[in-house]
Amino acid sequence: MKKLFALFFIGFISIVEAQHTDSYFAQTNAFLKENVKNGRVDYNSIKANPAPLKDLISQAKKLIVSKADAKTYQAFWINTYNLLVIDGIVENYPLKSPLDVPGFFDKKKHDVGGEQITLNDIENKLLRANFPKEARFHFVLVCAGLGCPPIIAMAYSPERLDAQLEQQTVKALNDPDFIKVNNTKIGVSQIFEWYKGDFEQYGSILDFINKYRKDKLSEDSKISYYPYDWTLNDMKN
C-alpha cells in the first residue's frame, strides 16, 4: 500500500511539474514571438513593458526540472538562458554590447531553478557537462551578440527540441555570414575555437560542419577563426 501511494505521489508531482513547465514554455513562446524578428530583439519595447519578461523570470525562479526528463530539462535551461540574457540587456539598456556590463556572463548570479547561477554556469555546468555529446547547444544559446547564431521567435519545447536543435545547427552552418567560404579557405566563428573539444568528438571541426552543410567543404580546406562580433543584436541595429 505504501509503495502504491509513493508511486501515485511521484506521478502526481510529475504531472504538476509538467503543467508548470508547459505554461512556462507557452508564455516564453508568446513573449519571443512578440519581441523577436529576424534574429533581432526589440529591447526598446521590452524596456517599455517589462512585465511579461519579469513574470517569466519569476516563474523560472520557482521551477525545478529533473535531469531524468532530459528533453524538458534541456528546453527549460536553453529558454531560461536566452530569457536571462534578454533580461540582463534590458536592465542595462541602452548599450552597444553585452560586454559593456561587467561580469554579465561569469559574475552576475541569477536565482533560477533552485540554483544561484551565472549564465556561464547554465551553459557549461548544467547543459554541456550533463550532456557532453550535444554540440548543437552552441547554436541555440544566444549571447545577445551578432556573432551568436540568431535567436528564434519561438520557445524550445521538449517535444520538438531535437528538430529545433537540428534546424538551428543546419541554418547556422549553411549561412555564408557564419561559415565564410573562399575556395579552400574557410572562416569560422570563434565558437569553434572556444569549444573545440565539443566539435571534435567524432572527427575534425570540418567533419562536424560538413555533417550539416548542403554544399560540403573540401577535405583540404584550411580553417581560420574570424573575430567574434559582440555588437548587440538589437532590432534597431
C-alpha positions in Angstrom: 0.0 0.0 0.0 2.8 2.4 0.9 4.6 1.6 -2.3 1.5 2.3 -4.4 1.0 5.6 -2.5 4.6 6.6 -3.2 4.2 5.8 -6.9 1.0 7.8 -7.0 2.6 10.7 -5.3 5.6 10.7 -7.6 3.2 10.5 -10.6 1.2 13.4 -9.2 4.2 15.6 -8.7 5.4 14.8 -12.2 2.0 15.9 -13.6 2.1 19.1 -11.7 5.7 19.9 -12.8 4.7 19.2 -16.4 1.8 21.5 -16.2 4.0 24.3 -14.8 6.7 23.8 -17.4 4.1 23.6 -20.2 2.8 27.0 -19.1 6.3 28.4 -18.9 7.1 27.2 -22.4 3.9 28.6 -23.8 4.4 32.0 -22.3 8.0 32.1 -23.4 6.8 31.3 -26.9 4.3 34.1 -26.9 7.0 36.6 -25.5 9.6 35.7 -28.1 7.0 35.8 -30.9 6.1 39.3 -29.8 9.6 40.6 -29.4 11.9 38.8 -31.8 12.1 39.2 -35.5 14.8 38.0 -38.0 17.2 37.1 -35.2 16.9 40.5 -33.5 15.4 41.5 -30.2 13.2 44.6 -29.6 14.9 45.6 -26.4 13.3 49.1 -26.5 9.8 47.7 -26.5 10.6 45.2 -23.7 12.1 48.0 -21.7 8.9 50.0 -22.1 6.8 47.0 -21.0 9.0 44.6 -18.9 6.1 42.9 -17.0 5.8 39.8 -19.3 9.6 39.1 -19.1 9.7 39.7 -15.4 6.8 37.2 -14.9 8.8 34.6 -16.9 11.9 35.2 -14.8 9.8 34.8 -11.7 8.4 31.5 -12.9 11.8 30.2 -13.8 13.0 31.0 -10.2 10.4 28.5 -8.9 10.7 25.8 -11.5 12.9 22.8 -10.7 13.3 20.4 -13.6 14.9 16.9 -13.2 17.7 15.8 -15.5 15.9 12.5 -15.7 13.5 14.2 -18.1 16.3 15.2 -20.4 14.3 17.0 -23.1 12.3 19.1 -20.7 15.5 19.9 -18.7 17.4 21.0 -21.8 14.5 23.0 -23.2 14.0 24.7 -19.8 17.6 25.7 -19.5 18.0 26.8 -23.1 14.9 29.0 -22.9 15.9 30.3 -19.5 19.4 31.2 -20.6 18.1 33.2 -23.5 15.5 35.0 -21.3 18.1 35.8 -18.7 20.3 37.3 -21.4 17.5 39.5 -22.6 16.6 40.5 -19.1 20.2 41.4 -18.4 20.3 43.6 -21.5 17.0 45.3 -20.8 18.2 46.1 -17.2 21.2 48.0 -18.7 19.6 49.2 -21.9 20.6 51.2 -24.0 24.0 49.7 -24.6 26.1 48.5 -27.5 27.2 45.1 -26.3 26.6 42.6 -23.5 30.3 43.0 -22.7 29.6 46.6 -21.7 28.1 45.1 -18.5 31.0 43.8 -16.2 30.5 40.2 -15.3 27.5 39.7 -17.5 28.3 36.1 -18.2 30.6 34.9 -15.4 29.9 37.0 -12.3 26.2 38.0 -12.1 24.3 35.3 -10.2 20.7 34.5 -11.1 18.2 32.9 -8.7 16.6 30.3 -11.0 15.6 26.7 -11.0 16.5 26.4 -7.3 20.1 27.5 -8.1 22.2 30.6 -7.7 24.0 30.5 -11.0 25.7 32.6 -13.7 24.9 32.4 -17.4 28.2 30.5 -17.9 27.1 28.0 -15.3 23.9 27.3 -17.2 25.9 26.7 -20.4 28.9 24.8 -19.0 27.7 23.1 -15.8 24.0 22.4 -16.4 24.0 21.8 -20.2 27.4 20.9 -21.6 28.6 19.0 -18.5 25.4 17.0 -18.2 25.0 16.3 -22.0 28.6 16.4 -23.3 27.8 14.8 -26.6 25.3 17.5 -27.6 27.4 20.1 -29.5 24.2 21.6 -31.0 23.7 23.6 -27.8 26.1 26.2 -29.3 23.5 27.1 -32.0 20.6 27.8 -29.7 22.2 29.6 -26.7 22.1 33.2 -27.7 24.5 35.7 -26.0 22.9 38.9 -27.4 25.9 39.5 -29.8 25.6 39.4 -33.5 28.4 36.8 -33.6 26.0 34.3 -32.0 23.6 32.2 -34.1 20.4 34.2 -34.3 17.7 33.9 -31.6 14.4 32.4 -32.9 10.9 33.8 -32.4 9.7 30.8 -30.5 10.4 28.8 -27.4 12.3 25.5 -27.4 9.9 22.7 -26.3 10.6 19.2 -25.2 8.6 17.5 -27.9 10.3 19.5 -30.7 13.7 20.0 -29.1 15.7 17.6 -31.3 14.2 19.0 -34.5 14.8 22.6 -33.3 18.4 21.8 -32.4 18.9 20.3 -35.8 17.2 23.1 -37.6 19.3 25.9 -36.0 22.5 24.0 -36.5 21.8 23.4 -40.2 20.7 27.1 -40.5 23.9 28.4 -39.0 26.3 26.1 -40.8 24.8 26.9 -44.2 24.8 30.7 -43.5 27.5 32.4 -45.6 27.8 35.1 -43.0 28.6 32.4 -40.3 30.7 30.0 -42.4 32.7 32.2 -44.8 33.9 30.2 -47.8 36.7 31.4 -50.1 37.7 28.5 -52.2 39.6 26.2 -49.7 39.9 29.0 -47.1 37.2 28.7 -44.6 36.5 31.3 -41.9 34.5 30.0 -39.0 33.2 31.6 -35.8 35.4 31.6 -32.7 32.7 29.4 -31.1 34.6 26.5 -32.9 37.9 27.6 -31.3 36.5 28.2 -27.8 34.6 24.9 -27.7 36.9 22.9 -30.0 36.5 19.7 -28.0 32.8 19.7 -28.4 33.0 19.7 -32.2 36.0 17.2 -32.5 34.3 14.4 -30.5 33.7 12.4 -33.7 36.3 13.8 -36.1 37.5 17.3 -37.1 35.7 20.6 -37.0 35.4 20.3 -40.8 33.7 16.9 -40.3 31.2 18.4 -37.9 30.4 21.3 -40.3 30.1 19.0 -43.3 27.6 16.8 -41.4 25.1 19.7 -41.6 26.1 21.5 -44.8 24.3 21.1 -48.1 27.4 22.2 -50.1 30.2 20.1 -48.5 33.5 21.8 -47.8 36.6 20.3 -49.4 38.6 18.0 -47.3 41.7 20.1 -47.9 40.0 23.2 -46.7 42.1 25.4 -44.3 40.1 26.7 -41.3 40.7 30.0 -39.6 38.7 31.8 -36.9 37.3 35.3 -37.6 36.8 37.7 -34.7 33.6 37.4 -32.7 31.1 40.2 -33.2 29.8 41.3 -29.8 27.6 44.1 -31.3 24.2 43.9 -29.6 21.5 42.0 -31.6 19.2 45.0 -31.2 16.3 45.3 -33.6 17.4 48.9 -34.2 20.8 48.0 -35.5 
